[in-house]
């Protein structure tokens, strides 16, 4: 029962990681950029929004309805919206890499959740007693953690007028939770294998088990010659 509770806790941690990963993906707050003309915008993986300024809003009251509609726009693969003093090719590589890693992590975490649910249903091929059930879930959670680390590492270098925003830190939390879920399952698998090993058998010789008796006879035989 304790083993099943530990697996359920690891799956719950991975579910929280999946939620945070999707929140970070679909919010336009991955980085905060400053542009050459003084405007500022927040850029996410799939959406970008300009930050409205008070001075600009006061001068354009007649166009508030139009600017409100065009405040945000959708991004896709190959988008190269760079900030001030940033390389477009670098920004394109960073966001494309992060989009791919985010999608792979989402698929891996979702697959781990589904395999866990199928194990609870007790299908003929997928049961909780099968040897590979828990190992596959741990491998999927570890894969999600690994690809998120790869995607996040690409943002170690950004422009001087670009700052990481809260969505990036949310995804870092999702990566840490996926790592924790995988570590819990791996620890459980290793300890279960140690418990299943047969105990060591120590064979004691009869001569060692017999009580010690001092021998008074002389072992040497005198020769008649």
Backbone bond lengths (Angstrom), bond angles and torsions (degrees), N, CA, C in turn:
res aa  C-N    CA-C-N  psi(-1)  N-CA   C-N-CA  omega(-1)  CA-C   N-CA-C  phi
1 X - - - 1.456 - - 1.522 111.66 -
2 X 1.348 116.93 -39.57 1.464 120.15 179.03 1.523 111.02 -64.91
3 X 1.348 115.81 -34.60 1.464 119.73 179.09 1.525 110.28 -65.24
4 X 1.343 117.59 -43.79 1.446 121.54 179.67 1.527 111.52 -65.07
5 X 1.329 117.44 -35.80 1.457 120.58 177.26 1.524 111.30 -65.81
6 X 1.315 116.76 -38.03 1.454 120.34 178.58 1.525 110.88 -66.36
7 X 1.329 117.55 -41.54 1.467 121.10 177.25 1.519 110.40 -63.95
8 X 1.326 117.02 -43.19 1.463 120.72 178.82 1.526 111.28 -63.40
9 X 1.338 117.03 -38.49 1.466 120.05 177.46 1.525 111.14 -65.26
10 X 1.333 117.32 -40.37 1.466 120.39 178.52 1.522 110.94 -65.02
11 X 1.327 117.33 -39.16 1.465 120.43 178.57 1.526 110.65 -67.75
12 X 1.325 117.57 -36.28 1.460 120.80 177.03 1.531 111.05 -65.63
13 X 1.326 116.61 -39.86 1.473 120.01 176.39 1.532 110.36 -64.08
14 X 1.335 116.87 -40.50 1.465 120.32 177.88 1.525 111.62 -66.57
15 X 1.329 117.40 -33.96 1.468 120.20 176.33 1.519 111.19 -64.61
16 X 1.319 116.98 -40.97 1.463 120.60 175.57 1.528 110.82 -63.42
17 X 1.330 116.59 -38.53 1.462 120.72 176.01 1.529 111.27 -62.73
18 X 1.328 116.72 -40.32 1.462 120.81 178.34 1.523 111.50 -63.51
19 X 1.327 117.07 -41.55 1.469 120.61 179.20 1.524 110.89 -64.28
20 X 1.325 116.97 -46.47 1.469 120.57 179.76 1.521 111.46 -64.59
21 X 1.323 116.72 -36.27 1.458 120.01 179.39 1.525 111.14 -64.29
22 X 1.332 117.48 -40.99 1.465 120.48 178.22 1.525 112.02 -71.45
23 X 1.327 116.54 -35.66 1.467 119.53 176.19 1.524 110.68 -62.18
24 X 1.328 116.04 -43.59 1.460 119.75 178.82 1.525 112.09 -66.27
25 X 1.326 117.29 -31.34 1.464 120.20 -176.69 1.518 112.49 -73.63
26 X 1.330 118.12 -38.60 1.461 121.11 -170.92 1.519 113.68 -103.67
27 X 1.318 117.65 14.93 1.463 120.94 173.56 1.525 109.18 -108.56
28 X 1.334 117.95 139.39 1.478 120.72 -176.79 1.521 112.71 -85.05
29 X 1.298 117.84 51.36 1.472 120.54 -175.56 1.516 110.96 -139.03
30 X 1.332 116.59 43.20 1.465 119.12 178.99 1.530 110.58 -79.72
31 X 1.336 116.01 -48.55 1.465 120.87 175.46 1.525 108.41 -132.53
32 X 1.313 114.68 156.08 1.469 122.61 177.99 1.521 107.58 -115.58
33 X 1.339 116.61 115.69 1.460 121.99 -172.38 1.524 111.46 -111.57
34 X 1.328 114.74 148.17 1.460 122.77 170.36 1.524 108.03 -111.24
35 X 1.336 117.35 133.94 1.454 122.59 -176.36 1.520 110.66 -99.84
36 X 1.357 115.04 172.27 1.453 120.53 -177.41 1.529 112.68 -65.02
37 X 1.331 117.43 -33.64 1.465 120.74 -177.87 1.521 113.06 -86.31
38 X 1.317 117.77 8.17 1.453 121.00 177.23 1.514 114.60 94.22
39 X 1.327 117.87 -10.81 1.460 119.17 178.24 1.527 110.91 -73.25
40 X 1.311 115.35 160.00 1.458 121.29 178.93 1.524 108.94 -128.46
41 X 1.321 115.13 148.59 1.460 120.06 -179.71 1.523 109.56 -148.58
42 X 1.301 114.27 154.69 1.458 121.28 174.72 1.520 107.96 -110.24
43 X 1.327 115.54 131.37 1.464 122.16 -174.11 1.519 108.35 -118.32
44 X 1.326 115.46 130.01 1.453 121.73 174.70 1.521 110.63 -111.76
45 X 1.308 115.61 -170.42 1.462 119.32 -179.69 1.516 111.73 -72.23
46 X 1.326 117.40 -36.05 1.465 120.61 -175.91 1.516 113.17 -126.42
47 X 1.333 117.78 5.53 1.459 120.24 -176.74 1.513 109.82 -153.51
48 X 1.347 116.33 146.78 1.457 121.95 179.38 1.517 108.17 -134.27
49 X 1.324 117.73 138.52 1.457 123.00 -179.28 1.525 109.56 -134.90
50 X 1.339 115.63 137.87 1.453 121.11 174.01 1.518 109.61 -84.27
51 X 1.322 115.26 140.76 1.453 121.02 179.32 1.514 108.00 -87.04
52 X 1.329 117.15 119.88 1.464 121.42 -178.33 1.525 110.23 -73.17
53 X 1.330 116.04 138.17 1.460 122.50 178.46 1.528 109.24 -109.52
54 X 1.318 116.02 150.07 1.462 120.41 -175.80 1.524 111.90 -66.91
55 X 1.318 116.11 -39.27 1.462 119.04 -179.05 1.511 112.13 -64.38
56 X 1.300 116.67 -40.63 1.454 120.93 -179.99 1.531 110.92 -72.42
57 X 1.344 116.45 -33.80 1.458 118.60 179.12 1.517 111.53 -69.08
58 X 1.348 116.59 -35.23 1.455 119.31 -179.41 1.516 111.82 -67.92
59 X 1.339 117.38 -33.83 1.455 120.27 -178.92 1.507 113.66 -81.47
60 X 1.306 117.91 -11.86 1.465 119.43 -176.68 1.503 112.43 -129.36
61 X 1.340 116.77 51.35 1.459 120.43 -179.50 1.518 111.89 -67.87
62 X 1.330 116.90 -27.43 1.466 119.67 -178.11 1.512 111.80 -72.73
63 X 1.342 117.41 -19.52 1.457 120.36 -176.75 1.528 111.69 -113.34
64 X 1.312 117.14 26.03 1.462 119.75 -177.92 1.523 111.63 -66.45
65 X 1.331 117.49 -35.75 1.459 119.38 179.51 1.511 111.72 -66.45
66 X 1.336 117.36 -40.40 1.458 120.46 179.92 1.513 111.94 -70.31
67 X 1.319 117.01 -41.38 1.467 119.41 -179.82 1.515 110.88 -67.98
68 X 1.350 117.42 -32.30 1.453 119.63 178.41 1.513 111.39 -65.68
69 X 1.339 117.40 -34.53 1.444 120.61 179.53 1.525 111.61 -74.49
70 X 1.303 117.56 -34.08 1.460 122.15 -175.79 1.536 111.86 -97.68
71 X 1.325 117.11 16.18 1.461 120.28 -177.21 1.527 111.38 -64.64
72 X 1.325 117.70 -40.54 1.459 122.34 -177.48 1.522 110.26 -121.01
73 X 1.296 115.12 155.41 1.461 120.82 175.61 1.521 109.57 -145.56
74 X 1.345 113.67 154.33 1.462 120.65 -176.53 1.519 110.60 -82.75
75 X 1.322 115.92 141.73 1.453 122.29 176.67 1.518 109.70 -108.91
76 X 1.318 116.46 162.83 1.454 121.62 178.32 1.516 110.88 -144.52
77 X 1.326 115.42 -168.06 1.454 120.45 179.80 1.523 109.99 -64.94
78 X 1.312 116.52 137.21 1.457 121.11 177.60 1.507 114.41 85.33
79 X 1.335 118.72 5.54 1.458 120.97 177.92 1.522 109.71 -68.21
80 X 1.323 115.73 134.32 1.477 120.72 -176.03 1.524 110.75 -127.63
81 X 1.310 116.14 53.81 1.457 121.22 178.80 1.526 108.54 -83.28
82 X 1.309 115.13 95.97 1.461 121.67 -177.33 1.521 110.19 -96.26
83 X 1.299 115.86 154.32 1.451 121.55 176.24 1.521 111.59 -87.65
84 X 1.329 115.92 -168.58 1.456 121.71 -178.96 1.529 109.64 -68.23
85 X 1.326 116.59 129.75 1.470 124.52 -179.29 1.526 111.66 59.54
86 X 1.309 116.61 40.61 1.460 122.32 175.29 1.519 109.57 -121.76
87 X 1.326 115.96 145.85 1.457 121.55 177.99 1.525 109.70 -80.92
88 X 1.333 116.18 130.71 1.464 119.82 -179.20 1.531 111.23 -66.61
89 X 1.313 117.20 -38.18 1.464 120.07 -179.94 1.527 111.01 -65.53
90 X 1.338 116.63 -37.94 1.459 119.72 178.66 1.518 111.58 -66.37
91 X 1.332 116.19 -44.34 1.463 120.59 179.41 1.527 110.45 -63.94
92 X 1.313 116.89 -40.17 1.465 120.69 178.25 1.526 111.06 -61.63
93 X 1.342 116.85 -44.23 1.458 120.95 178.83 1.518 111.20 -64.48
94 X 1.328 117.34 -41.84 1.459 120.69 -177.98 1.525 111.74 -62.19
95 X 1.311 116.09 -49.01 1.463 118.88 -175.30 1.527 111.92 -74.42
96 X 1.325 118.16 -36.23 1.464 119.11 176.36 1.525 111.26 -65.47
97 X 1.318 116.76 -40.63 1.461 120.33 177.46 1.531 110.92 -63.93
98 X 1.339 116.24 -42.28 1.462 119.65 -179.40 1.513 111.48 -68.58
99 X 1.338 117.69 -36.55 1.468 120.11 177.24 1.529 110.65 -62.88
100 X 1.335 115.92 -45.38 1.470 119.51 -179.79 1.527 111.07 -63.79
101 X 1.330 117.27 -44.76 1.471 120.32 -179.59 1.522 110.99 -66.17
102 X 1.327 117.18 -36.87 1.450 120.31 178.45 1.520 111.38 -64.76
103 X 1.323 117.59 -41.07 1.460 121.03 179.17 1.523 111.52 -67.93
104 X 1.340 117.31 -41.59 1.474 120.32 178.44 1.521 110.60 -63.68
105 X 1.332 116.61 -42.11 1.461 119.67 178.83 1.527 111.18 -64.41
106 X 1.326 117.13 -38.81 1.467 120.36 178.21 1.525 111.18 -62.88
107 X 1.332 116.45 -43.94 1.465 120.47 179.11 1.527 110.83 -64.59
108 X 1.332 117.11 -42.68 1.467 120.58 -178.64 1.521 111.69 -65.46
109 X 1.325 117.17 -44.82 1.466 120.17 179.76 1.529 111.36 -66.22
110 X 1.341 116.17 -39.44 1.469 119.42 178.27 1.528 111.11 -66.24
111 X 1.328 116.90 -41.14 1.470 120.08 178.35 1.524 111.27 -63.56
112 X 1.321 117.54 -38.03 1.459 120.26 176.59 1.519 112.47 -63.32
113 X 1.340 116.33 -39.85 1.454 119.60 177.15 1.529 111.55 -64.59
114 X 1.337 116.78 -41.61 1.467 120.52 -179.00 1.528 111.56 -66.48
115 X 1.331 116.88 -41.12 1.466 119.38 178.91 1.534 110.54 -64.95
116 X 1.315 117.12 -36.41 1.461 119.74 176.59 1.532 110.95 -64.23
117 X 1.330 117.24 -43.19 1.464 120.36 179.20 1.524 111.34 -66.09
118 X 1.344 116.60 -38.52 1.465 119.09 177.40 1.529 111.63 -65.08
119 X 1.318 116.39 -32.42 1.464 119.35 175.84 1.516 112.37 -67.97
120 X 1.331 116.77 -33.45 1.463 119.60 177.21 1.525 111.92 -69.79
121 X 1.349 116.54 -29.36 1.457 120.51 179.02 1.518 111.49 -71.90
122 X 1.333 117.06 -19.19 1.470 122.94 -179.65 1.533 112.16 64.30
123 X 1.332 115.37 56.65 1.453 119.98 173.45 1.532 109.85 -72.24
124 X 1.339 117.75 161.26 1.476 119.37 -178.77 1.530 113.40 -60.14
125 X 1.334 117.60 -37.83 1.459 120.52 -177.17 1.523 113.09 -91.92
126 X 1.342 116.80 -23.77 1.456 120.84 -177.09 1.522 108.21 -121.50
127 X 1.302 116.25 104.78 1.461 121.92 177.71 1.520 109.37 -131.08
128 X 1.312 115.39 162.46 1.462 119.80 179.55 1.520 112.26 -69.63
129 X 1.320 117.14 -22.21 1.461 120.67 -179.81 1.523 113.07 -86.13
130 X 1.341 117.26 -9.75 1.461 119.70 179.82 1.520 109.90 -69.36
131 X 1.304 115.67 148.58 1.457 120.68 -173.24 1.517 112.52 -70.83
132 X 1.328 117.74 -32.69 1.458 120.50 -172.58 1.526 113.11 -92.17
133 X 1.323 118.43 -8.13 1.467 121.35 -174.74 1.532 111.25 -60.24
134 X 1.302 116.69 -54.84 1.460 120.73 -178.87 1.527 111.75 -71.74
135 X 1.322 117.47 -32.07 1.462 120.41 -179.69 1.531 111.58 -68.07
136 X 1.320 117.72 -37.74 1.462 120.42 178.45 1.520 110.97 -67.18
137 X 1.316 116.59 -40.76 1.467 119.64 178.36 1.529 110.38 -62.87
138 X 1.320 116.94 -43.77 1.465 120.38 178.62 1.523 111.30 -63.34
139 X 1.330 117.01 -39.17 1.470 120.18 179.44 1.520 111.30 -65.85
140 X 1.324 117.99 -38.80 1.463 120.86 178.80 1.525 111.61 -67.32
141 X 1.309 117.32 -41.58 1.468 120.26 177.70 1.532 110.90 -66.02
142 X 1.315 116.33 -36.99 1.466 119.68 178.46 1.530 110.57 -69.11
143 X 1.329 117.15 -36.50 1.466 120.50 176.00 1.522 111.17 -62.87
144 X 1.325 116.89 -42.23 1.462 120.19 178.07 1.525 111.37 -61.63
145 X 1.315 116.29 -43.31 1.462 119.68 178.47 1.524 111.48 -63.38
146 X 1.332 116.34 -40.38 1.462 120.55 -177.20 1.535 111.85 -65.92
147 X 1.328 117.08 -45.21 1.469 119.18 -177.55 1.524 110.88 -71.25
148 X 1.323 118.35 -32.12 1.463 119.36 176.47 1.522 111.37 -66.39
149 X 1.319 116.44 -36.82 1.470 119.52 176.49 1.528 110.11 -63.45
150 X 1.336 116.94 -42.09 1.464 120.15 178.79 1.521 111.10 -61.40
151 X 1.332 117.07 -44.39 1.460 119.85 179.78 1.511 113.02 -66.01
152 X 1.320 117.19 -40.47 1.461 120.19 -178.23 1.523 112.59 -70.93
153 X 1.327 116.24 -30.61 1.470 119.35 -179.47 1.529 111.01 -64.81
154 X 1.332 117.73 -27.31 1.473 119.74 -179.32 1.524 112.25 -65.02
155 X 1.331 117.91 -18.16 1.465 120.76 -179.30 1.529 112.11 -95.79
156 X 1.332 116.54 18.42 1.468 118.13 178.41 1.525 110.93 -69.35
157 X 1.326 117.07 -19.13 1.465 120.42 -178.71 1.521 108.85 -127.55
158 X 1.317 116.51 114.78 1.452 122.38 177.19 1.523 108.69 -130.36
159 X 1.337 115.68 171.32 1.456 120.57 -177.26 1.522 112.77 -69.72
160 X 1.341 116.69 164.57 1.472 119.97 -178.52 1.527 113.07 -69.16
161 X 1.332 117.23 -21.41 1.458 121.01 179.82 1.536 111.83 -106.84
162 X 1.312 116.22 19.77 1.463 122.38 178.48 1.521 108.70 -122.32
163 X 1.315 115.43 136.36 1.464 120.91 -178.36 1.527 108.87 -130.64
164 X 1.316 115.41 144.13 1.452 120.26 175.44 1.521 110.09 -69.76
165 X 1.317 115.50 137.89 1.454 120.69 -179.29 1.526 110.99 -105.81
166 X 1.332 116.42 -172.74 1.467 120.47 -168.91 1.527 113.00 -70.58
167 X 1.325 118.88 -25.77 1.468 119.73 179.43 1.524 111.55 -64.47
168 X 1.321 116.28 -35.64 1.464 119.90 178.06 1.528 110.60 -64.42
169 X 1.318 117.24 -40.76 1.464 120.58 179.50 1.530 111.35 -70.74
170 X 1.331 116.77 -31.38 1.461 119.91 174.19 1.526 110.47 -63.61
171 X 1.331 116.30 -40.45 1.456 119.51 178.81 1.526 111.49 -69.82
172 X 1.325 117.87 -31.43 1.464 120.34 173.83 1.531 110.07 -63.31
173 X 1.330 116.62 -40.79 1.460 119.94 176.05 1.526 111.40 -63.84
174 X 1.338 116.63 -38.63 1.473 119.84 176.90 1.520 111.20 -63.54
175 X 1.321 117.30 -38.47 1.464 121.53 177.70 1.524 111.03 -64.62
176 X 1.318 117.03 -42.59 1.466 120.27 179.36 1.525 111.50 -66.08
177 X 1.321 117.09 -37.57 1.465 119.83 178.65 1.521 111.49 -68.44
178 X 1.341 117.16 -38.80 1.467 119.47 176.12 1.522 111.14 -63.99
179 X 1.331 116.69 -38.38 1.464 120.45 176.24 1.524 111.41 -63.93
180 X 1.329 116.48 -41.15 1.462 120.61 178.83 1.533 111.22 -64.39
181 X 1.335 116.97 -42.04 1.468 120.05 179.27 1.522 111.37 -62.88
182 X 1.329 116.76 -43.70 1.461 119.74 178.38 1.523 111.50 -65.29
183 X 1.327 117.47 -39.52 1.464 120.56 179.89 1.522 111.46 -65.18
184 X 1.323 117.65 -38.09 1.468 120.64 178.22 1.526 110.97 -62.68
185 X 1.333 116.72 -43.64 1.462 119.65 -179.25 1.527 111.66 -69.53
186 X 1.324 117.12 -39.91 1.466 119.80 179.12 1.522 110.68 -64.44
187 X 1.328 116.79 -41.15 1.473 120.11 177.13 1.520 110.35 -61.74
188 X 1.313 116.80 -40.69 1.471 120.51 -179.90 1.523 111.30 -66.70
189 X 1.331 117.04 -39.85 1.464 120.84 -179.79 1.527 110.65 -64.89
190 X 1.318 116.82 -44.51 1.464 120.41 -178.89 1.523 111.77 -64.79
191 X 1.318 118.16 -40.85 1.458 120.37 179.81 1.518 111.51 -72.07
192 X 1.319 117.53 -31.37 1.457 119.32 176.96 1.525 110.70 -67.22
193 X 1.330 116.63 -37.69 1.466 119.38 178.22 1.518 111.20 -66.63
194 X 1.318 117.28 -37.04 1.459 119.17 178.08 1.515 111.21 -66.07
195 X 1.333 117.72 -35.18 1.464 120.70 179.18 1.522 112.11 -71.52
196 X 1.340 116.41 -28.25 1.464 119.90 -177.79 1.525 113.07 -82.44
197 X 1.309 117.15 -12.83 1.460 119.14 -179.58 1.522 110.27 -68.42
198 X 1.331 116.02 143.20 1.461 120.54 178.33 1.525 110.22 -70.08
199 X 1.312 117.91 140.70 1.477 119.19 179.96 1.524 111.17 -67.16
200 X 1.281 114.69 150.13 1.461 120.50 179.78 1.530 110.66 -70.33
201 X 1.315 115.67 134.90 1.463 121.93 179.77 1.527 108.43 -104.10
202 X 1.305 115.70 123.46 1.461 121.70 179.12 1.522 108.50 -101.41
203 X 1.310 117.63 118.22 1.466 122.97 -179.34 1.523 108.09 -91.54
204 X 1.334 115.30 123.88 1.460 121.03 179.94 1.529 108.31 -107.05
205 X 1.301 116.85 127.51 1.454 121.34 -179.82 1.526 110.60 -68.48
206 X 1.334 115.21 152.14 1.465 119.25 179.46 1.520 112.16 -64.60
207 X 1.303 115.04 -34.17 1.466 118.03 179.92 1.515 111.77 -65.30
208 X 1.352 115.94 -32.52 1.462 118.45 177.85 1.518 111.58 -76.85
209 X 1.320 116.04 -31.74 1.463 119.62 -179.32 1.521 112.58 -77.13
210 X 1.344 118.13 -23.66 1.468 120.87 -178.66 1.516 110.48 -69.23
211 X 1.318 117.53 146.46 1.475 119.43 179.44 1.522 111.06 -65.54
212 X 1.296 114.97 147.92 1.465 120.23 -177.61 1.526 110.02 -77.22
213 X 1.314 114.38 127.17 1.460 120.67 177.88 1.528 109.03 -126.75
214 X 1.273 117.58 122.80 1.472 118.48 178.47 1.530 110.95 -68.48
215 X 1.282 116.66 132.86 1.473 122.09 -179.59 1.525 108.93 -92.74
216 X 1.359 114.06 126.67 1.459 120.35 -179.95 1.521 112.39 -95.57
217 X 1.325 116.19 -16.87 1.458 118.96 -179.18 1.520 110.45 -73.78
218 X 1.342 112.86 147.67 1.452 118.94 177.30 1.527 108.38 -84.28
219 X 1.302 115.52 125.89 1.473 119.75 -178.91 1.518 112.21 -75.94
220 X 1.319 116.40 -14.50 1.466 118.59 -177.12 1.531 109.88 -86.36
221 X 1.289 117.19 137.65 1.487 123.31 179.33 1.509 108.35 -104.97
222 X 1.359 115.95 126.07 1.466 119.23 -178.36 1.538 108.67 -77.57
223 X 1.284 114.61 137.23 1.460 120.91 179.12 1.534 109.73 -84.30
224 X 1.325 117.22 138.29 1.499 118.48 179.92 1.522 113.21 -70.01
225 X 1.276 117.46 -14.73 1.474 119.01 -178.31 1.511 110.83 -87.97
